[in-house]
């Protein structure tokens, strides 16, 4: 894909952050919803939804700031990832029945996107969510869940399990097939995932696109997740020549301690921890 595609996505992100309705629907409104839900433990679903929206707000604004050359935006990116991760961990406390028993009630697409950010940002508090997602049974993933299923397989590799490559994975399966092969082949297949990412940034009626969210559309989520997992396994990842890999969101990194936020801390306090944690 030509660099103009990345430029058009950055323009979309800028327009999204500047719309008055965005600040109302993703910041002011969710903050009120979080406050109301924290005051009433029965509103755990509201708390999860509002926290995720608030995370999207911080991610989108922070990413635009970094893209435009201001490294201070990484603090908001980290904060947004923490809000989304905490919101999804709250969903983990609910269980749903599957053919193989109970499993965490996680929306697989949103969790895959958030888990990719957890990996890419080396989130120090993200391990519980990664483990919960890795534990989901295969029957939680539908025929159109290639990206969420791929992230699930990556987390299995991270836990030293063998990957299961099925036709459902499409191009993502090609990456798994090249996992231990020729590095040039792996590089080409990862480049193809960047092209696929750009193709999946605009939804159609009844067909939500995997990366049509402000907080993920300019992040090459699959490639960064692969790179993080391979690094954890002491495997080298080849250089990827693609416009998505040359923005400030990839070429720069966050430094320093993760930000602290009073509202996020209150949300965390409302989320039960796993026994022994």
ZIDADA-V124871 format. One record per pair of residues at least 6 apart in sequence whose C-alpha atoms are under 6 Angstrom apart, sorted by the first residue. I is the first residue (numbers start at 1). J is the second residue. D is the distance in Angstrom with one decimal. If there is no record, write none. Layout:
BEGIN
{{I/J/D} {I/J/D}}
END
This chain:
BEGIN
{{1/195/6.0} {3/243/5.4} {26/53/5.3} {26/54/5.4} {26/57/5.4} {27/54/5.5} {30/50/4.6} {30/54/5.9} {33/50/6.0} {34/47/5.3} {34/50/5.9} {37/43/5.0} {37/47/5.4} {48/87/4.4} {51/83/5.7} {51/87/5.4} {52/84/4.5} {52/87/5.6} {55/80/3.8} {55/83/4.7} {55/84/5.1} {56/215/5.5} {58/76/5.3} {58/80/4.6} {59/77/4.5} {59/80/4.7} {59/215/4.8} {60/214/5.1} {60/215/4.8} {62/73/4.2} {62/76/4.8} {62/77/4.9} {65/73/5.0} {66/73/5.1} {67/248/5.2} {74/254/5.5} {89/129/6.0} {90/271/5.7} {91/105/5.9} {92/104/4.7} {92/105/5.7} {94/105/5.5} {95/102/6.0} {95/103/5.4} {95/104/4.7} {95/105/5.1} {96/102/5.4} {96/103/5.5} {96/105/5.4} {108/148/5.9} {109/148/5.5} {112/148/5.1} {116/221/5.7} {116/225/5.2} {118/126/5.8} {119/225/5.8} {119/228/5.9} {120/224/5.6} {120/225/5.9} {134/152/5.5} {134/155/5.7} {146/168/5.8} {146/169/4.6} {153/163/5.6} {158/229/5.8} {165/173/5.7} {175/189/5.7} {178/186/5.4} {187/238/5.7} {187/240/5.7} {200/209/5.0} {200/210/5.7} {200/211/5.6} {201/209/5.8} {201/211/4.8} {201/212/4.2} {201/217/5.9} {202/209/5.8} {202/212/5.4} {203/209/4.5} {211/217/4.9} {227/237/5.9}}
END
